[in-house]
Amino acid sequence: MGTRRGKQTKEFVLGRCKAAYEEFGDIVTFDTTYLTNKYEMPMAPFVGVNHHGQSILFGCGLISNEDVRTFTWIFRTWLSCMSGRAPNAIITDQDQEMKNSIEIVFPGIRHRYMCLWHITKKIPEKLGKLKKYKLIKYKLKKNLYGSLTPSEFEAAWKTTLKQFVEQYENAMKDRVEKENIEDFNSYNS
């Protein structure tokens, strides 16, 4: 029974990711620079933004290397899961290996650079003198890390692979619930 329920959960998660990508997948961000788990494997998330301005996860993987071969593999695998539909644009950090893989797997799409880690490090320098600095900082970090604080997010990566999958599924359910709440509020205001 546990296997059946686990399979249904995974199908739900993949179905939600595919549906979200079909609706909001014009532009995808991909960033491996800020998280690793206890196995020293960077998380490789594919993220977009929904109609409520919330970050939305289109999928992710744990990778063992950050080289052309590995990036090409994860891009092809994710593209296959998304029925072969490439985004119009992808935003990444300035990693040359990643750039080369994007040219192989997504020829012709727009590729722009942005590093979320560098952005969060520059927030105090660039915005620290503004009156609403604390609110801006909070909202930016909330959008970058989702519903978890950065320290909670880091703690989540000190897990086994089984725990990672369980936490990923729970995070996806949490995101769906938050989007449903925003949909309800939008329709009723």
CYANA upper distance limits for C-alpha pairs under 8 A (distance plus 0.5 A):
  1 MET  CA      5 ARG  CA      6.82
  2 GLY  CA      6 GLY  CA      6.52
  3 THR  CA      7 LYS  CA      6.56
  4 ARG  CA      8 GLN  CA      6.70
  5 ARG  CA      9 THR  CA      6.64
  6 GLY  CA     10 LYS  CA      6.73
  7 LYS  CA     11 GLU  CA      6.66
  8 GLN  CA     12 PHE  CA      6.58
  9 THR  CA     13 VAL  CA      6.67
  9 THR  CA    169 GLU  CA      7.86
 10 LYS  CA     14 LEU  CA      6.58
 10 LYS  CA    169 GLU  CA      8.00
 11 GLU  CA     15 GLY  CA      6.34
 12 PHE  CA     16 ARG  CA      6.55
 13 VAL  CA     17 CYS  CA      6.64
 13 VAL  CA    169 GLU  CA      7.23
 13 VAL  CA    172 MET  CA      7.24
 13 VAL  CA    173 LYS  CA      8.50
 14 LEU  CA     18 LYS  CA      6.59
 14 LEU  CA     59 GLY  CA      8.29
 15 GLY  CA     19 ALA  CA      6.56
 16 ARG  CA     20 ALA  CA      6.47
 17 CYS  CA     21 TYR  CA      6.52
 17 CYS  CA     57 LEU  CA      7.24
 17 CYS  CA     58 PHE  CA      5.13
 17 CYS  CA     59 GLY  CA      6.78
 18 LYS  CA     22 GLU  CA      6.62
 18 LYS  CA     58 PHE  CA      7.32
 18 LYS  CA     81 CYS  CA      8.13
 18 LYS  CA     82 MET  CA      6.36
 19 ALA  CA     23 GLU  CA      6.85
 20 ALA  CA     24 PHE  CA      6.31
 20 ALA  CA     25 GLY  CA      7.66
 20 ALA  CA     50 ASN  CA      8.36
 20 ALA  CA     56 ILE  CA      8.11
 20 ALA  CA     58 PHE  CA      7.24
 21 TYR  CA     25 GLY  CA      4.78
 21 TYR  CA     26 ASP  CA      8.46
 21 TYR  CA     48 GLY  CA      8.35
 21 TYR  CA     58 PHE  CA      6.36
 21 TYR  CA     82 MET  CA      8.04
 24 PHE  CA     48 GLY  CA      7.18
 24 PHE  CA     49 VAL  CA      7.12
 24 PHE  CA     50 ASN  CA      6.36
 24 PHE  CA     51 HIS  CA      8.31
 25 GLY  CA     48 GLY  CA      6.86
 25 GLY  CA     87 PRO  CA      6.40
 26 ASP  CA     87 PRO  CA      5.47
 26 ASP  CA     88 ASN  CA      5.60
 26 ASP  CA     89 ALA  CA      7.02
 27 ILE  CA     48 GLY  CA      6.91
 27 ILE  CA     87 PRO  CA      6.31
 27 ILE  CA     88 ASN  CA      6.45
 27 ILE  CA     89 ALA  CA      5.32
 27 ILE  CA     90 ILE  CA      6.18
 27 ILE  CA     91 ILE  CA      8.00
 28 VAL  CA     46 PHE  CA      6.75
 28 VAL  CA     47 VAL  CA      6.05
 28 VAL  CA     48 GLY  CA      5.59
 28 VAL  CA     87 PRO  CA      7.11
 28 VAL  CA     89 ALA  CA      6.93
 28 VAL  CA     90 ILE  CA      5.32
 28 VAL  CA     91 ILE  CA      6.69
 29 THR  CA     45 PRO  CA      8.44
 29 THR  CA     46 PHE  CA      6.31
 29 THR  CA     47 VAL  CA      5.67
 29 THR  CA     48 GLY  CA      6.82
 29 THR  CA     90 ILE  CA      6.07
 29 THR  CA     91 ILE  CA      5.02
 29 THR  CA     92 THR  CA      6.43
 30 PHE  CA     44 ALA  CA      7.24
 30 PHE  CA     45 PRO  CA      6.32
 30 PHE  CA     46 PHE  CA      5.56
 30 PHE  CA     47 VAL  CA      7.07
 30 PHE  CA     90 ILE  CA      7.67
 30 PHE  CA     91 ILE  CA      6.72
 30 PHE  CA     92 THR  CA      5.71
 30 PHE  CA     93 ASP  CA      8.44
 31 ASP  CA     44 ALA  CA      6.70
 31 ASP  CA     45 PRO  CA      7.01
 31 ASP  CA     46 PHE  CA      8.25
 31 ASP  CA     92 THR  CA      6.24
 31 ASP  CA     93 ASP  CA      7.01
 31 ASP  CA    115 CYS  CA      7.84
 31 ASP  CA    116 LEU  CA      8.16
 32 THR  CA     42 PRO  CA      6.34
 32 THR  CA     43 MET  CA      6.35
 32 THR  CA     44 ALA  CA      5.53
 32 THR  CA     45 PRO  CA      7.78
 33 THR  CA     42 PRO  CA      7.91
 33 THR  CA    117 TRP  CA      7.62
 34 TYR  CA     42 PRO  CA      8.29
 34 TYR  CA    117 TRP  CA      6.87
 35 LEU  CA     42 PRO  CA      6.06
 35 LEU  CA     43 MET  CA      6.45
 35 LEU  CA    154 GLU  CA      7.55
 35 LEU  CA    157 TRP  CA      8.10
 36 THR  CA     40 GLU  CA      5.80
 36 THR  CA     41 MET  CA      5.67
 36 THR  CA     42 PRO  CA      4.69
 36 THR  CA     43 MET  CA      6.53
 36 THR  CA    157 TRP  CA      7.02
 37 ASN  CA     41 MET  CA      6.27
 37 ASN  CA     42 PRO  CA      7.26
 37 ASN  CA     43 MET  CA      8.22
 37 ASN  CA    157 TRP  CA      4.75
 37 ASN  CA    158 LYS  CA      5.82
 37 ASN  CA    159 THR  CA      7.34
 38 LYS  CA    157 TRP  CA      6.99
 38 LYS  CA    158 LYS  CA      5.41
 38 LYS  CA    159 THR  CA      6.97
 38 LYS  CA    160 THR  CA      8.12
 40 GLU  CA     64 SER  CA      8.25
 41 MET  CA     62 LEU  CA      6.29
 41 MET  CA     63 ILE  CA      5.97
 41 MET  CA     64 SER  CA      5.69
 41 MET  CA     65 ASN  CA      8.10
 42 PRO  CA     62 LEU  CA      6.25
 42 PRO  CA     63 ILE  CA      6.19
 42 PRO  CA     64 SER  CA      7.56
 43 MET  CA     60 CYS  CA      7.42
 43 MET  CA     61 GLY  CA      6.32
 43 MET  CA     62 LEU  CA      5.11
 43 MET  CA     63 ILE  CA      6.99
 44 ALA  CA     60 CYS  CA      5.78
 44 ALA  CA     61 GLY  CA      5.64
 44 ALA  CA     62 LEU  CA      6.42
 44 ALA  CA     63 ILE  CA      7.33
 45 PRO  CA     57 LEU  CA      7.54
 45 PRO  CA     58 PHE  CA      8.13
 45 PRO  CA     59 GLY  CA      6.47
 45 PRO  CA     60 CYS  CA      4.55
 45 PRO  CA     61 GLY  CA      7.00
 46 PHE  CA     57 LEU  CA      6.56
 46 PHE  CA     58 PHE  CA      5.82
 46 PHE  CA     59 GLY  CA      5.83
 46 PHE  CA     60 CYS  CA      6.25
 47 VAL  CA     55 SER  CA      7.09
 47 VAL  CA     56 ILE  CA      6.07
 47 VAL  CA     57 LEU  CA      5.11
 47 VAL  CA     58 PHE  CA      6.06
 47 VAL  CA     59 GLY  CA      7.85
 48 GLY  CA     55 SER  CA      6.17
 48 GLY  CA     56 ILE  CA      5.67
 48 GLY  CA     57 LEU  CA      6.96
 48 GLY  CA     58 PHE  CA      7.50
 49 VAL  CA     53 GLY  CA      6.15
 49 VAL  CA     54 GLN  CA      5.95
 49 VAL  CA     55 SER  CA      5.02
 49 VAL  CA     56 ILE  CA      6.00
 50 ASN  CA     54 GLN  CA      6.00
 50 ASN  CA     55 SER  CA      6.95
 50 ASN  CA     56 ILE  CA      6.81
 52 HIS  CA    179 GLU  CA      8.22
 52 HIS  CA    182 GLU  CA      7.47
 54 GLN  CA    143 ASN  CA      7.07
 54 GLN  CA    179 GLU  CA      8.47
 55 SER  CA    143 ASN  CA      6.49
 55 SER  CA    144 LEU  CA      7.89
 55 SER  CA    146 GLY  CA      7.47
 56 ILE  CA    175 ARG  CA      8.00
 57 LEU  CA    172 MET  CA      8.26
 59 GLY  CA     78 TRP  CA      7.82
 61 GLY  CA     74 ILE  CA      7.91
 63 ILE  CA     70 THR  CA      7.61
 63 ILE  CA     74 ILE  CA      8.44
 64 SER  CA     70 THR  CA      8.16
 65 ASN  CA     70 THR  CA      6.63
 66 GLU  CA     70 THR  CA      6.77
 66 GLU  CA     71 PHE  CA      7.07
 66 GLU  CA     97 GLU  CA      7.71
 66 GLU  CA     98 MET  CA      8.24
 67 ASP  CA     71 PHE  CA      6.62
 67 ASP  CA     97 GLU  CA      5.90
 67 ASP  CA     98 MET  CA      7.72
 68 VAL  CA     72 THR  CA      6.33
 68 VAL  CA     97 GLU  CA      5.41
 68 VAL  CA     98 MET  CA      6.84
 68 VAL  CA    100 ASN  CA      7.03
 68 VAL  CA    101 SER  CA      5.90
 69 ARG  CA     73 TRP  CA      6.66
 69 ARG  CA    101 SER  CA      8.09
 70 THR  CA     74 ILE  CA      6.75
 71 PHE  CA     75 PHE  CA      6.51
 71 PHE  CA     97 GLU  CA      8.06
 71 PHE  CA     98 MET  CA      6.60
 71 PHE  CA    101 SER  CA      6.38
 72 THR  CA     76 ARG  CA      6.55
 72 THR  CA    101 SER  CA      5.44
 72 THR  CA    102 ILE  CA      7.80
 72 THR  CA    104 ILE  CA      7.74
 72 THR  CA    105 VAL  CA      7.00
 73 TRP  CA     77 THR  CA      6.53
 74 ILE  CA     78 TRP  CA      6.50
 75 PHE  CA     79 LEU  CA      6.48
 75 PHE  CA    101 SER  CA      8.33
 75 PHE  CA    102 ILE  CA      8.17
 75 PHE  CA    105 VAL  CA      7.15
 76 ARG  CA     80 SER  CA      6.56
 76 ARG  CA    105 VAL  CA      6.92
 77 THR  CA     81 CYS  CA      6.87
 78 TRP  CA     82 MET  CA      6.79
 79 LEU  CA     83 SER  CA      7.00
 79 LEU  CA     84 GLY  CA      5.50
 79 LEU  CA     85 ARG  CA      6.98
 79 LEU  CA     86 ALA  CA      7.06
 80 SER  CA     84 GLY  CA      5.55
 86 ALA  CA    106 PHE  CA      7.18
 87 PRO  CA    109 ILE  CA      7.82
 88 ASN  CA    109 ILE  CA      6.08
 88 ASN  CA    110 ARG  CA      6.95
 89 ALA  CA    109 ILE  CA      5.97
 89 ALA  CA    110 ARG  CA      4.95
 89 ALA  CA    111 HIS  CA      6.21
 89 ALA  CA    112 ARG  CA      8.03
 90 ILE  CA    109 ILE  CA      7.96
 90 ILE  CA    110 ARG  CA      6.85
 90 ILE  CA    111 HIS  CA      5.54
 90 ILE  CA    112 ARG  CA      6.85
 91 ILE  CA    111 HIS  CA      6.37
 91 ILE  CA    112 ARG  CA      5.27
 91 ILE  CA    113 TYR  CA      5.96
 91 ILE  CA    114 MET  CA      6.74
 92 THR  CA     98 MET  CA      8.47
 92 THR  CA    111 HIS  CA      8.06
 92 THR  CA    112 ARG  CA      6.96
 92 THR  CA    113 TYR  CA      5.50
 92 THR  CA    114 MET  CA      6.03
 92 THR  CA    115 CYS  CA      7.07
 93 ASP  CA    113 TYR  CA      5.61
 93 ASP  CA    114 MET  CA      5.46
 93 ASP  CA    115 CYS  CA      5.05
 93 ASP  CA    116 LEU  CA      8.39
 94 GLN  CA     98 MET  CA      8.44
 94 GLN  CA     99 LYS  CA      8.04
 94 GLN  CA    113 TYR  CA      6.24
 94 GLN  CA    114 MET  CA      7.74
 94 GLN  CA    115 CYS  CA      7.94
 95 ASP  CA     99 LYS  CA      6.79
 96 GLN  CA    100 ASN  CA      6.68
 97 GLU  CA    101 SER  CA      6.84
 98 MET  CA    102 ILE  CA      6.66
 99 LYS  CA    103 GLU  CA      6.88
100 ASN  CA    104 ILE  CA      6.98
101 SER  CA    105 VAL  CA      6.63
102 ILE  CA    106 PHE  CA      5.68
102 ILE  CA    107 PRO  CA      7.43
103 GLU  CA    107 PRO  CA      5.36
103 GLU  CA    108 GLY  CA      7.94
115 CYS  CA    119 ILE  CA      6.82
116 LEU  CA    120 THR  CA      6.68
116 LEU  CA    144 LEU  CA      8.13
117 TRP  CA    121 LYS  CA      6.79
118 HIS  CA    122 LYS  CA      6.74
119 ILE  CA    123 ILE  CA      6.85
120 THR  CA    141 LYS  CA      8.02
122 LYS  CA    126 LYS  CA      6.54
123 ILE  CA    127 LEU  CA      6.04
123 ILE  CA    128 GLY  CA      7.39
123 ILE  CA    137 LYS  CA      7.50
124 PRO  CA    128 GLY  CA      4.93
127 LEU  CA    133 TYR  CA      6.59
128 GLY  CA    133 TYR  CA      6.17
129 LYS  CA    133 TYR  CA      7.43
132 LYS  CA    136 ILE  CA      6.64
133 TYR  CA    137 LYS  CA      6.47
134 LYS  CA    138 TYR  CA      6.55
135 LEU  CA    139 LYS  CA      6.67
136 ILE  CA    140 LEU  CA      6.60
137 LYS  CA    141 LYS  CA      6.63
138 TYR  CA    142 LYS  CA      6.50
139 LYS  CA    143 ASN  CA      6.69
140 LEU  CA    144 LEU  CA      6.70
141 LYS  CA    145 TYR  CA      6.41
141 LYS  CA    146 GLY  CA      8.36
141 LYS  CA    149 THR  CA      8.27
141 LYS  CA    150 PRO  CA      8.16
142 LYS  CA    146 GLY  CA      5.72
142 LYS  CA    147 SER  CA      6.77
142 LYS  CA    148 LEU  CA      7.86
142 LYS  CA    149 THR  CA      7.66
145 TYR  CA    149 THR  CA      7.16
145 TYR  CA    150 PRO  CA      6.85
145 TYR  CA    153 PHE  CA      7.56
148 LEU  CA    152 GLU  CA      6.20
148 LEU  CA    153 PHE  CA      6.20
149 THR  CA    153 PHE  CA      6.54
150 PRO  CA    154 GLU  CA      6.66
151 SER  CA    155 ALA  CA      6.65
152 GLU  CA    156 ALA  CA      6.72
153 PHE  CA    157 TRP  CA      7.51
154 GLU  CA    158 LYS  CA      7.85
156 ALA  CA    164 PHE  CA      8.13
156 ALA  CA    167 GLN  CA      8.24
157 TRP  CA    164 PHE  CA      7.70
159 THR  CA    163 GLN  CA      6.25
159 THR  CA    164 PHE  CA      6.62
160 THR  CA    164 PHE  CA      6.63
161 LEU  CA    165 VAL  CA      6.85
162 LYS  CA    166 GLU  CA      6.90
163 GLN  CA    167 GLN  CA      6.51
164 PHE  CA    168 TYR  CA      6.48
165 VAL  CA    169 GLU  CA      6.69
166 GLU  CA    170 ASN  CA      6.74
167 GLN  CA    171 ALA  CA      6.50
168 TYR  CA    172 MET  CA      6.70
169 GLU  CA    173 LYS  CA      6.83
170 ASN  CA    174 ASP  CA      6.65
171 ALA  CA    175 ARG  CA      6.67
172 MET  CA    176 VAL  CA      6.76
173 LYS  CA    177 GLU  CA      6.73
174 ASP  CA    178 LYS  CA      6.76
175 ARG  CA    179 GLU  CA      6.63
176 VAL  CA    180 ASN  CA      6.60
177 GLU  CA    181 ILE  CA      6.75
178 LYS  CA    182 GLU  CA      6.78
179 GLU  CA    183 ASP  CA      6.59
180 ASN  CA    184 PHE  CA      6.61
181 ILE  CA    185 ASN  CA      6.65
182 GLU  CA    186 SER  CA      6.45
183 ASP  CA    187 TYR  CA      6.64
184 PHE  CA    188 ASN  CA      6.65
185 ASN  CA    189 SER  CA      6.52
